[in-house]
Amino acid sequence: MEVIQSFTIDHTHLKPGIYVSRVDKGFTTFDLRITEPNKEPAVAPAAIHSIEHLMATWFRNSRAKEDVVYVGPMGCLTGMYIIMTGEYTVEDMRQLTMECLEWILTQDEVPATRPEACGNYLLHDLPMCKWECARYLDRLKNDFHCEYTKLQITLEDGKVFADA
């Protein structure tokens, strides 16, 4: 099997920031990396669930709403993926994300936290969500990273897969 592109990113050198994960078929997948993988704790499940509800609400009501395809957490709980159509640069996504985070910090409740609207409506933590968002906002403003460090992987059959 081929190595999945996202598994070629050197997560030992990945800093919080915004990265282009992939561009294909008219879609751009942005990696909004909130914590430093394997060095900082992952975002708590209840906090990232709240970030997902708030970010999805904001992005789907923003000036970019027509281009938003997906907003959701990474399985490793170190960030979020946002898939967009249209022409968006990392800097465009940085500006949108900072506006979104500033909005999240003003919220008093998480939208759609009722059993009929959410599959795990009790798994939310707005205070921790805001703490993570404030820290991420500071990083986007003051210590911005947007270039992946790639890995070279040798497959079982001896072939080398490198994505530079």
Secondary structure as GFF3:
##gff-version 3
##sequence-region A 1 164
A	DSSP	three_ten_helix	5	8	.	.	.	ID=ss1
A	DSSP	beta_strand	17	24	.	.	.	ID=ss2
A	DSSP	beta_strand	27	33	.	.	.	ID=ss3
A	DSSP	alpha_helix	45	59	.	.	.	ID=ss4
A	DSSP	three_ten_helix	65	67	.	.	.	ID=ss5
A	DSSP	beta_strand	68	73	.	.	.	ID=ss6
A	DSSP	beta_strand	79	84	.	.	.	ID=ss7
A	DSSP	alpha_helix	90	104	.	.	.	ID=ss8
A	DSSP	alpha_helix	126	142	.	.	.	ID=ss9
A	DSSP	beta_strand	152	154	.	.	.	ID=ss10
A	DSSP	beta_strand	160	162	.	.	.	ID=ss11
###
